[in-house]
Amino acid sequence: MGDIIVKPIGYIASPFKRIEEIPPQSIYAREKVATIKLIEEYKEGLKDLENYSHIIVQFYFHQSKGYELLTLTPWSDEKKGVFATRSPKRPNPIGISIVKLRKIEGCHIEIEGVDMLDQTPVIDIKPYVAKLNPENME
């Protein structure tokens, strides 16, 4: 298999301008509002998305530099395997967040509970449907 090519479908306009400002997870920024500015050619793909209260945003950690297979987390002094963490420093620096969908106006999607840096490239959006996810997870 050759390289996998992924291109942004939009960019985040976020209140977080510096990496140091970003909370460790979106649940710590429930009140923070941001906008996904979708690239015009993908606008038709937003049809019916307004029927969902939450969406899954997949994005590229564009400011992440390098990675280590063992890494520290904010919750432990013990290094853990990178795949057992949500660290942005990973072999493929791709993140996901489940955020509240506030409104859609044209190519602008207003979301709440954001933990993404300003100008973060968005690579996909999916509706969050609770009944399609495992129950009683830990």
Phi, psi and omega in degrees: 000137179273197179295149174260127181253123178236136178236149181297145171259352179179186182221152180272133166256102190243153174289347181271108183264340182232148182304322183296341183276342189284132176290158182295336177210159183295335180295342177270005180223040185303329183271352182283131183249140177217173179231133169270121177261098183287142175291133189312321184296346180258002185305317182301331179293351178278351182307129178076355180297332181295350179282357183248145179277332182226152177228157175260123179251124175257134186216168182253126178286082189290344178259359181286134181239117175066182178200162172231144182287338172244130187216157176271152174243164178294349187253003183206149174270357181262133177291141180236160175296138185305328181281356174260011180230174174248027180301140175287343180269094184215163183307318173243100188286071181247133179242161173226147173218140171262120186232158177281132177272116181269310179193161176234127176228106183063239179263009181256125180246112180273127184233159182229142181091042188268142176229034183247147179288149176304138180075014176297130176289130176266130181253344175193158176225135176225150175288145174268122180236105187305320184290350178266002180250154179302146178267156175051049180277151171223000000 
